[in-house]
Amino acid sequence: MSVVVHSIRFKCPPDIGTILMLDAQRYEVIGIEPYIRADGSASILIVWQAWCAETGHPFTLKTGLVAKGINRRCKKHAKPGQAATRAGAMRMRKYLRKQSGRRHV
Protein backbone atom coordinates (compact mmCIF):
# COMPACT_ATOMS: atom_id res chain seq x y z
CA MET A 1 0.00 0.00 0.00
CA SER A 2 1.34 3.44 -0.91
CA VAL A 3 0.96 6.58 1.16
CA VAL A 4 1.11 10.02 -0.42
CA VAL A 5 3.15 12.64 1.45
CA HIS A 6 3.89 16.25 0.60
CA SER A 7 7.25 16.95 2.22
CA ILE A 8 10.44 15.19 3.23
CA ARG A 9 10.26 15.31 7.01
CA PHE A 10 10.18 11.78 8.35
CA LYS A 11 10.84 10.76 11.96
CA CYS A 12 11.44 7.15 10.93
CA PRO A 13 12.10 5.62 7.50
CA PRO A 14 9.05 5.47 5.21
CA ASP A 15 7.85 2.14 3.82
CA ILE A 16 9.03 0.99 0.41
CA GLY A 17 6.40 2.21 -2.06
CA THR A 18 5.70 5.49 -0.23
CA ILE A 19 5.01 8.24 -2.77
CA LEU A 20 5.86 11.92 -2.51
CA MET A 21 4.20 14.34 -4.93
CA LEU A 22 5.93 17.67 -5.55
CA ASP A 23 4.40 19.99 -8.16
CA ALA A 24 2.83 17.00 -9.92
CA GLN A 25 6.17 15.16 -10.03
CA ARG A 26 6.12 11.71 -8.47
CA TYR A 27 8.87 10.29 -6.25
CA GLU A 28 8.65 6.71 -4.99
CA VAL A 29 10.69 5.14 -2.20
CA ILE A 30 12.51 2.13 -3.64
CA GLY A 31 14.98 1.48 -0.83
CA ILE A 32 16.47 2.44 2.52
CA GLU A 33 20.26 2.41 3.06
CA PRO A 34 22.35 2.73 6.21
CA TYR A 35 24.77 5.69 6.16
CA ILE A 36 27.66 6.77 8.37
CA ARG A 37 28.02 10.56 8.70
CA ALA A 38 31.35 12.37 8.71
CA ASP A 39 31.17 12.62 12.52
CA GLY A 40 30.85 8.81 12.74
CA SER A 41 27.18 8.68 13.74
CA ALA A 42 24.82 6.28 12.01
CA SER A 43 22.01 7.58 9.82
CA ILE A 44 19.65 6.41 7.09
CA LEU A 45 19.30 7.43 3.45
CA ILE A 46 16.06 7.11 1.51
CA VAL A 47 16.49 5.92 -2.09
CA TRP A 48 13.89 7.46 -4.41
CA GLN A 49 12.94 6.79 -8.01
CA ALA A 50 11.74 9.80 -9.97
CA TRP A 51 11.27 10.77 -13.59
CA CYS A 52 13.34 13.62 -15.08
CA ALA A 53 11.32 16.82 -15.53
CA GLU A 54 13.29 17.44 -18.75
CA THR A 55 13.00 14.08 -20.53
CA GLY A 56 10.66 11.90 -18.47
CA HIS A 57 13.29 9.16 -18.07
CA PRO A 58 13.57 7.45 -14.67
CA PHE A 59 16.47 8.22 -12.32
CA THR A 60 17.31 7.53 -8.69
CA LEU A 61 18.38 9.89 -5.93
CA LYS A 62 19.03 9.71 -2.21
CA THR A 63 17.93 11.99 0.63
CA GLY A 64 18.04 11.90 4.39
CA LEU A 65 14.91 11.62 6.52
CA VAL A 66 14.62 15.42 6.36
CA ALA A 67 15.55 17.37 3.22
CA LYS A 68 14.97 20.97 2.13
CA GLY A 69 14.90 20.19 -1.56
CA ILE A 70 14.87 17.29 -3.94
CA ASN A 71 16.24 16.95 -7.48
CA ARG A 72 13.66 17.39 -10.22
CA ARG A 73 15.98 16.34 -13.05
CA CYS A 74 18.54 13.60 -13.60
CA LYS A 75 22.26 14.43 -13.31
CA LYS A 76 22.60 14.77 -17.10
CA HIS A 77 19.89 17.46 -17.29
CA ALA A 78 20.50 19.24 -13.96
CA LYS A 79 20.01 23.00 -14.14
CA PRO A 80 20.80 24.48 -10.71
CA GLY A 81 18.79 27.59 -9.91
CA GLN A 82 16.35 27.08 -12.80
CA ALA A 83 12.78 26.02 -12.06
CA ALA A 84 11.63 22.70 -13.52
CA THR A 85 7.93 23.64 -13.70
CA ARG A 86 5.82 26.73 -14.28
CA ALA A 87 4.63 26.57 -10.65
CA GLY A 88 8.25 26.49 -9.47
CA ALA A 89 9.12 29.47 -11.68
CA MET A 90 6.18 31.44 -10.23
CA ARG A 91 7.34 30.66 -6.66
CA MET A 92 10.87 31.73 -7.55
CA ARG A 93 9.69 35.05 -9.05
CA LYS A 94 7.48 35.74 -6.03
CA TYR A 95 10.39 35.03 -3.67
CA LEU A 96 12.77 37.26 -5.65
CA ARG A 97 10.23 40.12 -5.73
CA LYS A 98 9.84 39.86 -1.96
CA GLN A 99 13.63 39.83 -1.47
CA SER A 100 14.23 42.85 -3.73
CA GLY A 101 11.80 44.97 -1.70
CA ARG A 102 13.62 44.39 1.59
CA ARG A 103 15.99 46.94 3.01
CA HIS A 104 19.47 45.72 3.85
CA VAL A 105 21.15 47.37 6.82
Phi and psi restraints in degrees (range 20) as a CNS / XPLOR table:
assign (resid 1 and name C) (resid 2 and name N)
       (resid 2 and name CA) (resid 2 and name C) 1.0 -100.2 20.0 2
assign (resid 2 and name N) (resid 2 and name CA)
       (resid 2 and name C) (resid 3 and name N) 1.0 146.4 20.0 2
assign (resid 2 and name C) (resid 3 and name N)
       (resid 3 and name CA) (resid 3 and name C) 1.0 -119.7 20.0 2
assign (resid 3 and name N) (resid 3 and name CA)
       (resid 3 and name C) (resid 4 and name N) 1.0 133.5 20.0 2
assign (resid 3 and name C) (resid 4 and name N)
       (resid 4 and name CA) (resid 4 and name C) 1.0 -93.0 20.0 2
assign (resid 4 and name N) (resid 4 and name CA)
       (resid 4 and name C) (resid 5 and name N) 1.0 128.8 20.0 2
assign (resid 4 and name C) (resid 5 and name N)
       (resid 5 and name CA) (resid 5 and name C) 1.0 -123.0 20.0 2
assign (resid 5 and name N) (resid 5 and name CA)
       (resid 5 and name C) (resid 6 and name N) 1.0 164.6 20.0 2
assign (resid 5 and name C) (resid 6 and name N)
       (resid 6 and name CA) (resid 6 and name C) 1.0 -122.2 20.0 2
assign (resid 6 and name N) (resid 6 and name CA)
       (resid 6 and name C) (resid 7 and name N) 1.0 4.9 20.0 2
assign (resid 6 and name C) (resid 7 and name N)
       (resid 7 and name CA) (resid 7 and name C) 1.0 -156.5 20.0 2
assign (resid 7 and name N) (resid 7 and name CA)
       (resid 7 and name C) (resid 8 and name N) 1.0 162.9 20.0 2
assign (resid 7 and name C) (resid 8 and name N)
       (resid 8 and name CA) (resid 8 and name C) 1.0 -100.8 20.0 2
assign (resid 8 and name N) (resid 8 and name CA)
       (resid 8 and name C) (resid 9 and name N) 1.0 90.7 20.0 2
assign (resid 8 and name C) (resid 9 and name N)
       (resid 9 and name CA) (resid 9 and name C) 1.0 -152.4 20.0 2
assign (resid 9 and name N) (resid 9 and name CA)
       (resid 9 and name C) (resid 10 and name N) 1.0 74.3 20.0 2
assign (resid 9 and name C) (resid 10 and name N)
       (resid 10 and name CA) (resid 10 and name C) 1.0 -98.5 20.0 2
assign (resid 10 and name N) (resid 10 and name CA)
       (resid 10 and name C) (resid 11 and name N) 1.0 144.6 20.0 2
assign (resid 10 and name C) (resid 11 and name N)
       (resid 11 and name CA) (resid 11 and name C) 1.0 -90.2 20.0 2
assign (resid 11 and name N) (resid 11 and name CA)
       (resid 11 and name C) (resid 12 and name N) 1.0 -29.5 20.0 2
assign (resid 11 and name C) (resid 12 and name N)
       (resid 12 and name CA) (resid 12 and name C) 1.0 -137.4 20.0 2
assign (resid 12 and name N) (resid 12 and name CA)
       (resid 12 and name C) (resid 13 and name N) 1.0 161.1 20.0 2
assign (resid 12 and name C) (resid 13 and name N)
       (resid 13 and name CA) (resid 13 and name C) 1.0 -59.0 20.0 2
assign (resid 13 and name N) (resid 13 and name CA)
       (resid 13 and name C) (resid 14 and name N) 1.0 136.9 20.0 2
assign (resid 13 and name C) (resid 14 and name N)
       (resid 14 and name CA) (resid 14 and name C) 1.0 -73.1 20.0 2
assign (resid 14 and name N) (resid 14 and name CA)
       (resid 14 and name C) (resid 15 and name N) 1.0 160.1 20.0 2
assign (resid 14 and name C) (resid 15 and name N)
       (resid 15 and name CA) (resid 15 and name C) 1.0 -69.9 20.0 2
assign (resid 15 and name N) (resid 15 and name CA)
       (resid 15 and name C) (resid 16 and name N) 1.0 150.4 20.0 2
assign (resid 15 and name C) (resid 16 and name N)
       (resid 16 and name CA) (resid 16 and name C) 1.0 -58.4 20.0 2
assign (resid 16 and name N) (resid 16 and name CA)
       (resid 16 and name C) (resid 17 and name N) 1.0 134.1 20.0 2
assign (resid 16 and name C) (resid 17 and name N)
       (resid 17 and name CA) (resid 17 and name C) 1.0 98.7 20.0 2
assign (resid 17 and name N) (resid 17 and name CA)
       (resid 17 and name C) (resid 18 and name N) 1.0 -8.5 20.0 2
assign (resid 17 and name C) (resid 18 and name N)
       (resid 18 and name CA) (resid 18 and name C) 1.0 -62.7 20.0 2
assign (resid 18 and name N) (resid 18 and name CA)
       (resid 18 and name C) (resid 19 and name N) 1.0 139.8 20.0 2
assign (resid 18 and name C) (resid 19 and name N)
       (resid 19 and name CA) (resid 19 and name C) 1.0 -117.4 20.0 2
assign (resid 19 and name N) (resid 19 and name CA)
       (resid 19 and name C) (resid 20 and name N) 1.0 135.5 20.0 2
assign (resid 19 and name C) (resid 20 and name N)
       (resid 20 and name CA) (resid 20 and name C) 1.0 -114.7 20.0 2
assign (resid 20 and name N) (resid 20 and name CA)
       (resid 20 and name C) (resid 21 and name N) 1.0 130.1 20.0 2
assign (resid 20 and name C) (resid 21 and name N)
       (resid 21 and name CA) (resid 21 and name C) 1.0 -109.3 20.0 2
assign (resid 21 and name N) (resid 21 and name CA)
       (resid 21 and name C) (resid 22 and name N) 1.0 126.5 20.0 2
assign (resid 21 and name C) (resid 22 and name N)
       (resid 22 and name CA) (resid 22 and name C) 1.0 -132.0 20.0 2
assign (resid 22 and name N) (resid 22 and name CA)
       (resid 22 and name C) (resid 23 and name N) 1.0 112.0 20.0 2
assign (resid 22 and name C) (resid 23 and name N)
       (resid 23 and name CA) (resid 23 and name C) 1.0 47.9 20.0 2
assign (resid 23 and name N) (resid 23 and name CA)
       (resid 23 and name C) (resid 24 and name N) 1.0 49.6 20.0 2
assign (resid 23 and name C) (resid 24 and name N)
       (resid 24 and name CA) (resid 24 and name C) 1.0 66.1 20.0 2
assign (resid 24 and name N) (resid 24 and name CA)
       (resid 24 and name C) (resid 25 and name N) 1.0 14.5 20.0 2
assign (resid 24 and name C) (resid 25 and name N)
       (resid 25 and name CA) (resid 25 and name C) 1.0 -104.9 20.0 2
assign (resid 25 and name N) (resid 25 and name CA)
       (resid 25 and name C) (resid 26 and name N) 1.0 134.2 20.0 2
assign (resid 25 and name C) (resid 26 and name N)
       (resid 26 and name CA) (resid 26 and name C) 1.0 -100.2 20.0 2
assign (resid 26 and name N) (resid 26 and name CA)
       (resid 26 and name C) (resid 27 and name N) 1.0 131.8 20.0 2
assign (resid 26 and name C) (resid 27 and name N)
       (resid 27 and name CA) (resid 27 and name C) 1.0 -124.0 20.0 2
assign (resid 27 and name N) (resid 27 and name CA)
       (resid 27 and name C) (resid 28 and name N) 1.0 130.9 20.0 2
assign (resid 27 and name C) (resid 28 and name N)
       (resid 28 and name CA) (resid 28 and name C) 1.0 -122.0 20.0 2
assign (resid 28 and name N) (resid 28 and name CA)
       (resid 28 and name C) (resid 29 and name N) 1.0 133.9 20.0 2
assign (resid 28 and name C) (resid 29 and name N)
       (resid 29 and name CA) (resid 29 and name C) 1.0 -71.9 20.0 2
assign (resid 29 and name N) (resid 29 and name CA)
       (resid 29 and name C) (resid 30 and name N) 1.0 122.1 20.0 2
assign (resid 29 and name C) (resid 30 and name N)
       (resid 30 and name CA) (resid 30 and name C) 1.0 -115.6 20.0 2
assign (resid 30 and name N) (resid 30 and name CA)
       (resid 30 and name C) (resid 31 and name N) 1.0 -5.3 20.0 2
assign (resid 30 and name C) (resid 31 and name N)
       (resid 31 and name CA) (resid 31 and name C) 1.0 -175.3 20.0 2
assign (resid 31 and name N) (resid 31 and name CA)
       (resid 31 and name C) (resid 32 and name N) 1.0 163.6 20.0 2
assign (resid 31 and name C) (resid 32 and name N)
       (resid 32 and name CA) (resid 32 and name C) 1.0 -129.6 20.0 2
assign (resid 32 and name N) (resid 32 and name CA)
       (resid 32 and name C) (resid 33 and name N) 1.0 131.2 20.0 2
assign (resid 32 and name C) (resid 33 and name N)
       (resid 33 and name CA) (resid 33 and name C) 1.0 -125.1 20.0 2
assign (resid 33 and name N) (resid 33 and name CA)
       (resid 33 and name C) (resid 34 and name N) 1.0 140.9 20.0 2
assign (resid 33 and name C) (resid 34 and name N)
       (resid 34 and name CA) (resid 34 and name C) 1.0 -71.3 20.0 2
assign (resid 34 and name N) (resid 34 and name CA)
       (resid 34 and name C) (resid 35 and name N) 1.0 151.6 20.0 2
assign (resid 34 and name C) (resid 35 and name N)
       (resid 35 and name CA) (resid 35 and name C) 1.0 -146.4 20.0 2
assign (resid 35 and name N) (resid 35 and name CA)
       (resid 35 and name C) (resid 36 and name N) 1.0 138.7 20.0 2
assign (resid 35 and name C) (resid 36 and name N)
       (resid 36 and name CA) (resid 36 and name C) 1.0 -107.3 20.0 2
assign (resid 36 and name N) (resid 36 and name CA)
       (resid 36 and name C) (resid 37 and name N) 1.0 120.2 20.0 2
assign (resid 36 and name C) (resid 37 and name N)
       (resid 37 and name CA) (resid 37 and name C) 1.0 -71.9 20.0 2
assign (resid 37 and name N) (resid 37 and name CA)
       (resid 37 and name C) (resid 38 and name N) 1.0 167.3 20.0 2
assign (resid 37 and name C) (resid 38 and name N)
       (resid 38 and name CA) (resid 38 and name C) 1.0 -59.3 20.0 2
assign (resid 38 and name N) (resid 38 and name CA)
       (resid 38 and name C) (resid 39 and name N) 1.0 -31.1 20.0 2
assign (resid 38 and name C) (resid 39 and name N)
       (resid 39 and name CA) (resid 39 and name C) 1.0 -81.8 20.0 2
assign (resid 39 and name N) (resid 39 and name CA)
       (resid 39 and name C) (resid 40 and name N) 1.0 1.0 20.0 2
assign (resid 39 and name C) (resid 40 and name N)
       (resid 40 and name CA) (resid 40 and name C) 1.0 92.9 20.0 2
assign (resid 40 and name N) (resid 40 and name CA)
       (resid 40 and name C) (resid 41 and name N) 1.0 -5.6 20.0 2
assign (resid 40 and name C) (resid 41 and name N)
       (resid 41 and name CA) (resid 41 and name C) 1.0 -80.5 20.0 2
assign (resid 41 and name N) (resid 41 and name CA)
       (resid 41 and name C) (resid 42 and name N) 1.0 149.8 20.0 2
assign (resid 41 and name C) (resid 42 and name N)
       (resid 42 and name CA) (resid 42 and name C) 1.0 -82.5 20.0 2
assign (resid 42 and name N) (resid 42 and name CA)
       (resid 42 and name C) (resid 43 and name N) 1.0 145.0 20.0 2
assign (resid 42 and name C) (resid 43 and name N)
       (resid 43 and name CA) (resid 43 and name C) 1.0 -146.5 20.0 2
assign (resid 43 and name N) (resid 43 and name CA)
       (resid 43 and name C) (resid 44 and name N) 1.0 -175.1 20.0 2
assign (resid 43 and name C) (resid 44 and name N)
       (resid 44 and name CA) (resid 44 and name C) 1.0 -133.5 20.0 2
assign (resid 44 and name N) (resid 44 and name CA)
       (resid 44 and name C) (resid 45 and name N) 1.0 140.5 20.0 2
assign (resid 44 and name C) (resid 45 and name N)
       (resid 45 and name CA) (resid 45 and name C) 1.0 -112.0 20.0 2
assign (resid 45 and name N) (resid 45 and name CA)
       (resid 45 and name C) (resid 46 and name N) 1.0 139.9 20.0 2
assign (resid 45 and name C) (resid 46 and name N)
       (resid 46 and name CA) (resid 46 and name C) 1.0 -96.2 20.0 2
assign (resid 46 and name N) (resid 46 and name CA)
       (resid 46 and name C) (resid 47 and name N) 1.0 129.8 20.0 2
assign (resid 46 and name C) (resid 47 and name N)
       (resid 47 and name CA) (resid 47 and name C) 1.0 -99.7 20.0 2
assign (resid 47 and name N) (resid 47 and name CA)
       (resid 47 and name C) (resid 48 and name N) 1.0 122.0 20.0 2
assign (resid 47 and name C) (resid 48 and name N)
       (resid 48 and name CA) (resid 48 and name C) 1.0 -111.3 20.0 2
assign (resid 48 and name N) (resid 48 and name CA)
       (resid 48 and name C) (resid 49 and name N) 1.0 150.3 20.0 2
assign (resid 48 and name C) (resid 49 and name N)
       (resid 49 and name CA) (resid 49 and name C) 1.0 -112.7 20.0 2
assign (resid 49 and name N) (resid 49 and name CA)
       (resid 49 and name C) (resid 50 and name N) 1.0 132.5 20.0 2
assign (resid 49 and name C) (resid 50 and name N)
       (resid 50 and name CA) (resid 50 and name C) 1.0 -137.5 20.0 2
assign (resid 50 and name N) (resid 50 and name CA)
       (resid 50 and name C) (resid 51 and name N) 1.0 176.5 20.0 2
assign (resid 50 and name C) (resid 51 and name N)
       (resid 51 and name CA) (resid 51 and name C) 1.0 -123.3 20.0 2
assign (resid 51 and name N) (resid 51 and name CA)
       (resid 51 and name C) (resid 52 and name N) 1.0 127.4 20.0 2
assign (resid 51 and name C) (resid 52 and name N)
       (resid 52 and name CA) (resid 52 and name C) 1.0 -54.2 20.0 2
assign (resid 52 and name N) (resid 52 and name CA)
       (resid 52 and name C) (resid 53 and name N) 1.0 129.9 20.0 2
assign (resid 52 and name C) (resid 53 and name N)
       (resid 53 and name CA) (resid 53 and name C) 1.0 -67.3 20.0 2
assign (resid 53 and name N) (resid 53 and name CA)
       (resid 53 and name C) (resid 54 and name N) 1.0 -20.8 20.0 2
assign (resid 53 and name C) (resid 54 and name N)
       (resid 54 and name CA) (resid 54 and name C) 1.0 -83.4 20.0 2
assign (resid 54 and name N) (resid 54 and name CA)
       (resid 54 and name C) (resid 55 and name N) 1.0 -47.7 20.0 2
assign (resid 54 and name C) (resid 55 and name N)
       (resid 55 and name CA) (resid 55 and name C) 1.0 -116.6 20.0 2
assign (resid 55 and name N) (resid 55 and name CA)
       (resid 55 and name C) (resid 56 and name N) 1.0 -19.6 20.0 2
assign (resid 55 and name C) (resid 56 and name N)
       (resid 56 and name CA) (resid 56 and name C) 1.0 85.7 20.0 2
assign (resid 56 and name N) (resid 56 and name CA)
       (resid 56 and name C) (resid 57 and name N) 1.0 1.3 20.0 2
assign (resid 56 and name C) (resid 57 and name N)
       (resid 57 and name CA) (resid 57 and name C) 1.0 -78.6 20.0 2
assign (resid 57 and name N) (resid 57 and name CA)
       (resid 57 and name C) (resid 58 and name N) 1.0 146.5 20.0 2
assign (resid 57 and name C) (resid 58 and name N)
       (resid 58 and name CA) (resid 58 and name C) 1.0 -71.7 20.0 2
assign (resid 58 and name N) (resid 58 and name CA)
       (resid 58 and name C) (resid 59 and name N) 1.0 147.6 20.0 2
assign (resid 58 and name C) (resid 59 and name N)
       (resid 59 and name CA) (resid 59 and name C) 1.0 -149.6 20.0 2
assign (resid 59 and name N) (resid 59 and name CA)
       (resid 59 and name C) (resid 60 and name N) 1.0 163.0 20.0 2
assign (resid 59 and name C) (resid 60 and name N)
       (resid 60 and name CA) (resid 60 and name C) 1.0 -114.8 20.0 2
assign (resid 60 and name N) (resid 60 and name CA)
       (resid 60 and name C) (resid 61 and name N) 1.0 153.7 20.0 2
assign (resid 60 and name C) (resid 61 and name N)
       (resid 61 and name CA) (resid 61 and name C) 1.0 -149.9 20.0 2
assign (resid 61 and name N) (resid 61 and name CA)
       (resid 61 and name C) (resid 62 and name N) 1.0 163.5 20.0 2
assign (resid 61 and name C) (resid 62 and name N)
       (resid 62 and name CA) (resid 62 and name C) 1.0 -126.1 20.0 2
assign (resid 62 and name N) (resid 62 and name CA)
       (resid 62 and name C) (resid 63 and name N) 1.0 142.0 20.0 2
assign (resid 62 and name C) (resid 63 and name N)
       (resid 63 and name CA) (resid 63 and name C) 1.0 -136.4 20.0 2
assign (resid 63 and name N) (resid 63 and name CA)
       (resid 63 and name C) (resid 64 and name N) 1.0 166.3 20.0 2
assign (resid 63 and name C) (resid 64 and name N)
       (resid 64 and name CA) (resid 64 and name C) 1.0 -81.0 20.0 2
assign (resid 64 and name N) (resid 64 and name CA)
       (resid 64 and name C) (resid 65 and name N) 1.0 -172.4 20.0 2
assign (resid 64 and name C) (resid 65 and name N)
       (resid 65 and name CA) (resid 65 and name C) 1.0 -69.1 20.0 2
assign (resid 65 and name N) (resid 65 and name CA)
       (resid 65 and name C) (resid 66 and name N) 1.0 -25.9 20.0 2
assign (resid 65 and name C) (resid 66 and name N)
       (resid 66 and name CA) (resid 66 and name C) 1.0 -127.3 20.0 2
assign (resid 66 and name N) (resid 66 and name CA)
       (resid 66 and name C) (resid 67 and name N) 1.0 130.3 20.0 2
assign (resid 66 and name C) (resid 67 and name N)
       (resid 67 and name CA) (resid 67 and name C) 1.0 -144.8 20.0 2
assign (resid 67 and name N) (resid 67 and name CA)
       (resid 67 and name C) (resid 68 and name N) 1.0 139.8 20.0 2
assign (resid 67 and name C) (resid 68 and name N)
       (resid 68 and name CA) (resid 68 and name C) 1.0 -75.5 20.0 2
assign (resid 68 and name N) (resid 68 and name CA)
       (resid 68 and name C) (resid 69 and name N) 1.0 -37.2 20.0 2
assign (resid 68 and name C) (resid 69 and name N)
       (resid 69 and name CA) (resid 69 and name C) 1.0 -141.1 20.0 2
assign (resid 69 and name N) (resid 69 and name CA)
       (resid 69 and name C) (resid 70 and name N) 1.0 169.0 20.0 2
assign (resid 69 and name C) (resid 70 and name N)
       (resid 70 and name CA) (resid 70 and name C) 1.0 -143.8 20.0 2
assign (resid 70 and name N) (resid 70 and name CA)
       (resid 70 and name C) (resid 71 and name N) 1.0 142.7 20.0 2
assign (resid 70 and name C) (resid 71 and name N)
       (resid 71 and name CA) (resid 71 and name C) 1.0 -63.6 20.0 2
assign (resid 71 and name N) (resid 71 and name CA)
       (resid 71 and name C) (resid 72 and name N) 1.0 137.0 20.0 2
assign (resid 71 and name C) (resid 72 and name N)
       (resid 72 and name CA) (resid 72 and name C) 1.0 -100.6 20.0 2
assign (resid 72 and name N) (resid 72 and name CA)
       (resid 72 and name C) (resid 73 and name N) 1.0 -17.2 20.0 2
assign (resid 72 and name C) (resid 73 and name N)
       (resid 73 and name CA) (resid 73 and name C) 1.0 -127.8 20.0 2
assign (resid 73 and name N) (resid 73 and name CA)
       (resid 73 and name C) (resid 74 and name N) 1.0 159.0 20.0 2
assign (resid 73 and name C) (resid 74 and name N)
       (resid 74 and name CA) (resid 74 and name C) 1.0 -69.9 20.0 2
assign (resid 74 and name N) (resid 74 and name CA)
       (resid 74 and name C) (resid 75 and name N) 1.0 169.0 20.0 2
assign (resid 74 and name C) (resid 75 and name N)
       (resid 75 and name CA) (resid 75 and name C) 1.0 -59.9 20.0 2
assign (resid 75 and name N) (resid 75 and name CA)
       (resid 75 and name C) (resid 76 and name N) 1.0 -35.6 20.0 2
assign (resid 75 and name C) (resid 76 and name N)
       (resid 76 and name CA) (resid 76 and name C) 1.0 -65.5 20.0 2
assign (resid 76 and name N) (resid 76 and name CA)
       (resid 76 and name C) (resid 77 and name N) 1.0 -33.6 20.0 2
assign (resid 76 and name C) (resid 77 and name N)
       (resid 77 and name CA) (resid 77 and name C) 1.0 -109.3 20.0 2
assign (resid 77 and name N) (resid 77 and name CA)
       (resid 77 and name C) (resid 78 and name N) 1.0 15.5 20.0 2
assign (resid 77 and name C) (resid 78 and name N)
       (resid 78 and name CA) (resid 78 and name C) 1.0 -60.9 20.0 2
assign (resid 78 and name N) (resid 78 and name CA)
       (resid 78 and name C) (resid 79 and name N) 1.0 135.4 20.0 2
assign (resid 78 and name C) (resid 79 and name N)
       (resid 79 and name CA) (resid 79 and name C) 1.0 -135.1 20.0 2
assign (resid 79 and name N) (resid 79 and name CA)
       (resid 79 and name C) (resid 80 and name N) 1.0 80.6 20.0 2
assign (resid 79 and name C) (resid 80 and name N)
       (resid 80 and name CA) (resid 80 and name C) 1.0 -55.5 20.0 2
assign (resid 80 and name N) (resid 80 and name CA)
       (resid 80 and name C) (resid 81 and name N) 1.0 135.3 20.0 2
assign (resid 80 and name C) (resid 81 and name N)
       (resid 81 and name CA) (resid 81 and name C) 1.0 81.4 20.0 2
assign (resid 81 and name N) (resid 81 and name CA)
       (resid 81 and name C) (resid 82 and name N) 1.0 -2.0 20.0 2
assign (resid 81 and name C) (resid 82 and name N)
       (resid 82 and name CA) (resid 82 and name C) 1.0 -112.4 20.0 2
assign (resid 82 and name N) (resid 82 and name CA)
       (resid 82 and name C) (resid 83 and name N) 1.0 128.5 20.0 2
assign (resid 82 and name C) (resid 83 and name N)
       (resid 83 and name CA) (resid 83 and name C) 1.0 -65.9 20.0 2
assign (resid 83 and name N) (resid 83 and name CA)
       (resid 83 and name C) (resid 84 and name N) 1.0 143.2 20.0 2
assign (resid 83 and name C) (resid 84 and name N)
       (resid 84 and name CA) (resid 84 and name C) 1.0 -87.8 20.0 2
assign (resid 84 and name N) (resid 84 and name CA)
       (resid 84 and name C) (resid 85 and name N) 1.0 -23.2 20.0 2
assign (resid 84 and name C) (resid 85 and name N)
       (resid 85 and name CA) (resid 85 and name C) 1.0 -131.0 20.0 2
assign (resid 85 and name N) (resid 85 and name CA)
       (resid 85 and name C) (resid 86 and name N) 1.0 166.2 20.0 2
assign (resid 85 and name C) (resid 86 and name N)
       (resid 86 and name CA) (resid 86 and name C) 1.0 -63.0 20.0 2
assign (resid 86 and name N) (resid 86 and name CA)
       (resid 86 and name C) (resid 87 and name N) 1.0 -40.2 20.0 2
assign (resid 86 and name C) (resid 87 and name N)
       (resid 87 and name CA) (resid 87 and name C) 1.0 -62.1 20.0 2
assign (resid 87 and name N) (resid 87 and name CA)
       (resid 87 and name C) (resid 88 and name N) 1.0 -41.2 20.0 2
assign (resid 87 and name C) (resid 88 and name N)
       (resid 88 and name CA) (resid 88 and name C) 1.0 -64.8 20.0 2
assign (resid 88 and name N) (resid 88 and name CA)
       (resid 88 and name C) (resid 89 and name N) 1.0 -39.7 20.0 2
assign (resid 88 and name C) (resid 89 and name N)
       (resid 89 and name CA) (resid 89 and name C) 1.0 -64.4 20.0 2
assign (resid 89 and name N) (resid 89 and name CA)
       (resid 89 and name C) (resid 90 and name N) 1.0 -39.3 20.0 2
assign (resid 89 and name C) (resid 90 and name N)
       (resid 90 and name CA) (resid 90 and name C) 1.0 -65.3 20.0 2
assign (resid 90 and name N) (resid 90 and name CA)
       (resid 90 and name C) (resid 91 and name N) 1.0 -41.8 20.0 2
assign (resid 90 and name C) (resid 91 and name N)
       (resid 91 and name CA) (resid 91 and name C) 1.0 -62.1 20.0 2
assign (resid 91 and name N) (resid 91 and name CA)
       (resid 91 and name C) (resid 92 and name N) 1.0 -40.8 20.0 2
assign (resid 91 and name C) (resid 92 and name N)
       (resid 92 and name CA) (resid 92 and name C) 1.0 -65.1 20.0 2
assign (resid 92 and name N) (resid 92 and name CA)
       (resid 92 and name C) (resid 93 and name N) 1.0 -44.4 20.0 2
assign (resid 92 and name C) (resid 93 and name N)
       (resid 93 and name CA) (resid 93 and name C) 1.0 -62.8 20.0 2
assign (resid 93 and name N) (resid 93 and name CA)
       (resid 93 and name C) (resid 94 and name N) 1.0 -42.7 20.0 2
assign (resid 93 and name C) (resid 94 and name N)
       (resid 94 and name CA) (resid 94 and name C) 1.0 -61.3 20.0 2
assign (resid 94 and name N) (resid 94 and name CA)
       (resid 94 and name C) (resid 95 and name N) 1.0 -44.1 20.0 2
assign (resid 94 and name C) (resid 95 and name N)
       (resid 95 and name CA) (resid 95 and name C) 1.0 -62.8 20.0 2
assign (resid 95 and name N) (resid 95 and name CA)
       (resid 95 and name C) (resid 96 and name N) 1.0 -45.2 20.0 2
assign (resid 95 and name C) (resid 96 and name N)
       (resid 96 and name CA) (resid 96 and name C) 1.0 -66.2 20.0 2
assign (resid 96 and name N) (resid 96 and name CA)
       (resid 96 and name C) (resid 97 and name N) 1.0 -37.0 20.0 2
assign (resid 96 and name C) (resid 97 and name N)
       (resid 97 and name CA) (resid 97 and name C) 1.0 -62.6 20.0 2
assign (resid 97 and name N) (resid 97 and name CA)
       (resid 97 and name C) (resid 98 and name N) 1.0 -44.2 20.0 2
assign (resid 97 and name C) (resid 98 and name N)
       (resid 98 and name CA) (resid 98 and name C) 1.0 -62.2 20.0 2
assign (resid 98 and name N) (resid 98 and name CA)
       (resid 98 and name C) (resid 99 and name N) 1.0 -42.2 20.0 2
assign (resid 98 and name C) (resid 99 and name N)
       (resid 99 and name CA) (resid 99 and name C) 1.0 -67.4 20.0 2
assign (resid 99 and name N) (resid 99 and name CA)
       (resid 99 and name C) (resid 100 and name N) 1.0 -37.0 20.0 2
assign (resid 99 and name C) (resid 100 and name N)
       (resid 100 and name CA) (resid 100 and name C) 1.0 -70.6 20.0 2
assign (resid 100 and name N) (resid 100 and name CA)
       (resid 100 and name C) (resid 101 and name N) 1.0 -22.4 20.0 2
assign (resid 100 and name C) (resid 101 and name N)
       (resid 101 and name CA) (resid 101 and name C) 1.0 -85.0 20.0 2
assign (resid 101 and name N) (resid 101 and name CA)
       (resid 101 and name C) (resid 102 and name N) 1.0 -8.9 20.0 2
assign (resid 101 and name C) (resid 102 and name N)
       (resid 102 and name CA) (resid 102 and name C) 1.0 -80.4 20.0 2
assign (resid 102 and name N) (resid 102 and name CA)
       (resid 102 and name C) (resid 103 and name N) 1.0 146.1 20.0 2
assign (resid 102 and name C) (resid 103 and name N)
       (resid 103 and name CA) (resid 103 and name C) 1.0 -89.4 20.0 2
assign (resid 103 and name N) (resid 103 and name CA)
       (resid 103 and name C) (resid 104 and name N) 1.0 137.5 20.0 2
assign (resid 103 and name C) (resid 104 and name N)
       (resid 104 and name CA) (resid 104 and name C) 1.0 -107.6 20.0 2
assign (resid 104 and name N) (resid 104 and name CA)
       (resid 104 and name C) (resid 105 and name N) 1.0 127.2 20.0 2
